[in-house]
Amino acid sequence: MSLTGSVYRAFRAPTLNELYRTFRVGNVLTFNNAGLSAERLTGAEAGVNLSGWNGRLSMRDTFFWSDIVDPVANVTLSTTPTLITRQKLNLGRTRSRGVELDGAVRVNRDIQILAGYSYTAATVVSYPGTPGGIDLVGLDVAQVPRNVFTWQARYWNPSRVFVSVAGRFVGQQFDDDQNQLPLARFYTMDLEIGRSITPHFEVFGAVENVFNQRYQVARTPVTNLGPPILFRIGLRLSYPAR
């Protein structure tokens, strides 16, 4: 067992896109803001790493907290049936708290199972407001799901084949600052099969979104869906040999 911890500070200057580019996606018009301030982050993490079963089992748990002053966000100024108008503005302060759990089990020399879960509570804790606008304090930060779960099972035998099956669950999140446009939770799975033809070359085939799930990735407010089932075939070159 080992313990880890860190405390850190950072900043991010506004991008040229945020400062000078106005754009429209669907029925949402977002104005630039040349007067944006830099974001400033203060954060801390604490974790524990565990291993057992003769080194075949490993786990990592990390608790985190972060506070961002003047985060840049797309803030809604007005809403009509035909147009949503937003602008890049500095919120007062946002806070994120949560935990990340990761684990891996090596069943035998060829089979490995991995899983991970993260819980993130990201909310607005201070907001200067806009004239006639909605108070955002207490609302979730846009596009940050509270729950994300991933898993993967892998079989790899250099003299035979490589097989990987993976799944990803993403919980509900909001696509706007006012939490009026929720994105539904979804679950997708991917599959990949490969075979080595030389020590350095491997041919593979992959299927993404195996069950062709139709999941939401944006609302503008028209719902935009993620990519459907996708097939890929390729040749992978590895140096040094796998």
N, C-alpha and C positions, 0 to 999 in steps of 0.2 A: 504494500500500500504506500502511496505517496500523496502528499498534499501540495496544492498549487495555489497561488494567489497573485494578484496584480492590481495596481491602481494606476490610472493613466489619464492624461488630458490630451486633447487634440482640437484642431480647428479645420474648417473647410471653407475656402473662399467661394463665392458665387461663380458659377460657370458663365461663359459668354452667352450660352443659350438662355440662361435664366435672366441675365442682365439686358439682353438686346433683342431676343427673338420672340415675337408674337406668333402663335400658331393656333390652328383649329383642327380638332378631331371630332368628326361627327357633328353633333349639335353643341359642342363645348368649345368656346373661344377663350383662350388663355393669353392674357397680356404679359409682356415682359415687365421688368422693374429695374431700372438702372440705379436705384438707390438702395439695393439690398446690402445688408451687413453680413459679415462672415458668421458661420455657425461655430459654436464653441461647445465641446463635449467634455464632460467629466464622468469617468466610469470606474468600476471595480468588478473584479471577478474572484471567485474562490471555488476550488474544485478538489475532488478526490479521485485518484486513479487506483483501481483494484485489479488484481490478477489472481488466477487460481487454476485448479484442474491441471496441474503440471504445465502451466503456461498456455493452455489451450483456451482459456476464458479470460477476457479482459473487459473492463467496464470503466467508463469515465463519466463523472457527474460534475457539472459546472453550474454554479449560480452566478447570475450577473445582474448588474444595476448600472444604468447610465442616465445622465441628465444632459439635455442639449438646450443651450440658450440660443435664441434667435434662429431656430430651424427654418429653412426655406420650404414653403408649402404652397400648393395651389389652393387659394382661398376663394370661395364663391362670393361674388359681389351681387349678382342678381340672377333670378330664374324666371323664365317665361316658358310657355308651352313649346316654343320653337327654338329657344336659345338659352344656354347656360353660360354666363360670363364669369370668368375667374381671373385672378392675377397672382403672380408670384409675390408672396409677402413673407416677412419674418414673423412667425408666431413668437409668443413670449418665451415659452419653455415647454418641452415635452420630456416625459420620463418613461423609461423602459425597465421592466423587471421580469426576471424569468429564470428558467432552468433548461439546461441541455443535457440529455442522457444519451450515451452511446455505448453499444456493447458489441462484442464479436466472439463467436464460438467456432473453434476449429474442430469439427467433428472427427475428421481424420486427415490424412495427408492431402486428400484431394477436395474435401468438402468444407466450406466455410459459410457461416450464417452471420449476417450483420444486421443491426437494427439501430434506429435513432429516433429520439423524440425531443421536440422543443416546445416549450410554453413561453409565450412572450406577451406581456401586458404592457402595451405602449399607448399612453394616453396624453392628452394635452392638459397641463397643470397650470398654465398661465397664458393669457391671450389678451392683447391690448384692445382688440375689437376693431370693427369698421363701422362707419355710420349706417345705422339701420340693419346691421348684420346680426347673425345668430351667434350667441356665446358658445364657443367651442370647448370651454373648460369641461373636463370630464369625459369628452368623447374620445373614441379610439383614433389613433393615427391612421390615416388612409393607407391601404394596401399592405397592412401588417396583420397576417392571420395569427390568432392566438395559439392555435394548435397545428403542428406539422409532425407527421410520422412517416418514416421511411424504413424500408427493409430490403434486404438482398440476400439471395442464396446463390452460391457459386460452386461449380464443380470444374476443376482444372487438372487435367492430366496431360503433361506435355506430349506423351506418346499417343494420346487419343484425341479428346475434344475439350473445348472450353464451353461451359453452359452457364448463363447468368439469367436469373429471374429476379426482377425488382419491382417494388410497389411504392407508391407515394400517396399519402393522404394529406390534404390541405383543408383546414377548417374555414369557416365563414370569415370573411373580411369585408371591409367597405372600400369602395372605389372613389369616395369623395370625402371632403373635410367635414361635412355636416352629417355624415353617417346615414344618408338617405338612399344610397345606392349600394345595397349589399351584393356581394358576390358569393354564390352558394358554395358550400363545401364540395369537394370532389375527390375521387380516388382513381388513379391510373396505374397501369402495369406495363412493363417493358420486358422484352425477351431478346437475348443475344446468344448465338451459337457460333463457335469458331473452331477451326482445326489447323494445327501447324503443318505446313508442307515442307519447311526446312527449319533449322534452328533460328532463322531470322525472319521468316515470312509466315504469315498466318492469313488464311481466307476466312471471312466471317459474314454472317447474315444477321440482321437485327430487325425487330419489329417494335416500334414505339406506339404507345397507347393501344395495346393489344386488343382490348374490347371496344375500341372506337367510341370511347366516352365523349359526350358533348358537354364540355364544362366551360364556365364563364371565366373570362380573363379581364374583361373591361366592360364598363357601361358608360356610354357617352351622350345621353342615357340609353341609346340603342345597345342592346347586349351584343358583345363580341365574344365569339367562341374560340377556344384553343384549337390547335391543329388536330385533324382526325388521325386515324391509323396511318402509320408511315413505315414503309419497307426500305431497308438499306442493305446493299451488298458491297463488300470492299475487300481490300488487301492491306494488311497491317505489316509494317516493317519495324523491327525492334533491334536496337543495338544498345548494350550487348544482348546476346540471346536471352530469351526468357527462361 
